[in-house]
Amino acid sequence: MNRLYLIPTTLGDTPAEEVLPASTLEALRGLHVFVVEELRSARRFLSAAGFRGHVDELELHTLNEHSTPAEVEALGELFERSDVGLITEAGLPAVADPGADLVAMCHRNGVPVVPLVGPSSLMLALMASGLNGQSFAFRGYLPAKTEERRAAIRRAEKDSSALRQTQIFIETPYRNDALLADFLCGLSQESRLCIAADLTLPTQTIITLPVSEWHKKKDFKIGKRPCVFLLLAR
């Protein structure tokens, strides 16, 4: 029976061989049908991962946040003739990613799912944060509106304090500094906040400080970089 391979991608322009195991690259290079979130970035990744000069020979289908349930179901016919690789924008497929719908469809239809090894920004950030790695929650994206976002931050801090649990967030890069400002506005001075940006890249930045110390870093800017935010309340 044909399978769905969940293919991790690099978190930036790091060479694929530096962050993806040889077994993952070997499996990737054995496929010719892919479901991808965005065609241009997928083509760039595939070229860098071993298909340079041959990307046009591959069969690429899109699955993104705008795909309908009927479009996801239609992708099932691909497995009647081939193995399929799922590629997300960065990191692990189906984690904070619309590809989860394809994985669920495969389970409903008895298609074997094969997760492959690669970088996870969430786990890398948690590893490096010095915060509680025994109990943690991934809360994804916070609301876009300021008041709703600040209320969600206060709820997350209360949960963290009650459960002694690290709270993990991600954000669209252009909102990074606005989110940092809201964290500093809404959190208690004793809570610890970790900023983990550009993971696996030469410009990697990982800093964990109490909120009181973050207030002293008035010139610090994250900028438009992929970033994970982690919070642990005291």
Secondary structure as GFF3:
##gff-version 3
##sequence-region A 1 234
A	DSSP	beta_strand	4	7	.	.	.	ID=ss1
A	DSSP	alpha_helix	16	19	.	.	.	ID=ss2
A	DSSP	alpha_helix	22	29	.	.	.	ID=ss3
A	DSSP	beta_strand	33	36	.	.	.	ID=ss4
A	DSSP	alpha_helix	39	46	.	.	.	ID=ss5
A	DSSP	pi_helix	47	51	.	.	.	ID=ss6
A	DSSP	three_ten_helix	55	57	.	.	.	ID=ss7
A	DSSP	beta_strand	59	62	.	.	.	ID=ss8
A	DSSP	alpha_helix	69	74	.	.	.	ID=ss9
A	DSSP	three_ten_helix	75	80	.	.	.	ID=ss10
A	DSSP	beta_strand	84	87	.	.	.	ID=ss11
A	DSSP	alpha_helix	100	108	.	.	.	ID=ss12
A	DSSP	beta_strand	113	115	.	.	.	ID=ss13
A	DSSP	alpha_helix	121	129	.	.	.	ID=ss14
A	DSSP	beta_strand	136	141	.	.	.	ID=ss15
A	DSSP	alpha_helix	146	163	.	.	.	ID=ss16
A	DSSP	beta_strand	166	170	.	.	.	ID=ss17
A	DSSP	three_ten_helix	173	175	.	.	.	ID=ss18
A	DSSP	alpha_helix	176	186	.	.	.	ID=ss19
A	DSSP	beta_strand	192	197	.	.	.	ID=ss20
A	DSSP	beta_strand	205	210	.	.	.	ID=ss21
A	DSSP	alpha_helix	211	214	.	.	.	ID=ss22
A	DSSP	beta_strand	227	232	.	.	.	ID=ss23
###
